């Protein structure tokens, strides 16, 4: 099976997000890569459902609660940039303050 680089990236995000979901289910708090992957996966899923850019950003913002993060992680991730496929083509969406302003 041939996968494009974009498809390979999407599968990597999905796999890391599934590991993050498993960590949360086990009661563990998320590190920066896990939190980022989970947010990006939810943003991709929202875009796949046909959400507009605002809906994609809302899905990312709702994906991870501040309480689910290891100490200090909220300060490390102030912005997440992700290319998603929206109804009018690939777009860069920028999620600022993923857990609200500190």
C-alpha positions in Angstrom: 0.0 0.0 0.0 1.3 3.4 -0.9 0.7 6.3 1.4 1.4 9.9 0.6 3.5 11.9 3.1 0.3 13.6 4.2 -1.4 10.3 4.9 1.6 9.0 6.8 1.5 12.2 9.0 -2.2 11.7 9.6 -1.6 8.1 10.7 1.2 9.2 13.0 -1.0 11.8 14.6 -3.8 9.2 15.0 -1.5 6.6 16.6 -0.1 9.1 19.1 -3.6 10.4 19.9 -4.7 6.8 20.6 -1.8 6.4 23.0 -2.8 9.7 24.7 -6.4 8.4 25.0 -5.1 5.2 26.6 -2.9 7.2 29.0 -6.0 9.3 30.0 -8.0 6.1 30.5 -5.3 4.8 32.8 -5.4 8.0 34.9 -2.1 9.3 33.6 -1.6 13.0 32.7 -0.5 14.0 29.2 2.9 15.2 28.1 3.3 17.8 25.3 3.5 15.3 22.4 0.5 13.4 23.6 -1.6 16.5 24.2 -0.6 17.9 20.8 -1.5 14.7 19.0 -4.9 14.4 20.7 -5.8 18.0 19.8 -4.6 17.6 16.2 -6.5 14.3 15.9 -9.7 15.9 17.1 -9.2 18.8 14.7 -8.7 16.4 11.8 -11.9 14.5 12.8 -13.9 17.7 12.9 -12.7 18.7 9.5 -13.5 15.3 8.2 -17.1 15.7 9.5 -17.4 18.8 7.4 -17.0 21.4 10.2 -15.9 24.9 9.1 -12.6 26.3 10.4 -14.3 27.7 13.5 -15.7 24.2 14.3 -12.3 22.7 13.8 -10.7 25.1 16.2 -13.5 24.5 18.8 -12.9 20.7 18.5 -9.2 21.3 19.2 -9.9 23.5 22.1 -12.3 21.0 23.7 -10.0 18.0 23.2 -7.8 18.3 26.3 -8.5 19.8 29.6 -5.8 21.7 31.5 -6.3 19.2 34.4 -5.3 16.4 32.0 -1.8 17.8 31.5 1.4 17.2 33.3 2.7 20.2 35.3 4.1 23.0 33.1 2.8 21.6 29.8 0.1 24.3 29.4 2.9 26.9 29.4 4.8 25.0 26.6 1.9 24.9 24.1 0.6 28.3 23.4 -0.2 27.7 19.7 -0.8 24.7 17.5 -0.7 25.0 13.7 -2.3 22.3 11.6 -3.2 21.8 7.9 -6.7 20.3 7.6 -8.9 19.5 4.6 -11.9 21.8 4.7 -14.7 22.0 2.2 -12.8 24.5 0.1 -9.4 22.7 0.2 -6.4 22.4 2.5 -6.1 25.2 5.0 -3.8 26.1 7.8 -5.6 26.6 11.0 -4.0 28.1 14.0 -5.3 27.2 17.5 -4.0 29.8 19.9 -4.3 29.3 23.6 -5.5 25.7 23.4 -6.6 25.7 27.1 -7.6 29.3 27.4 -5.6 32.2 28.5 -3.3 31.7 31.5 
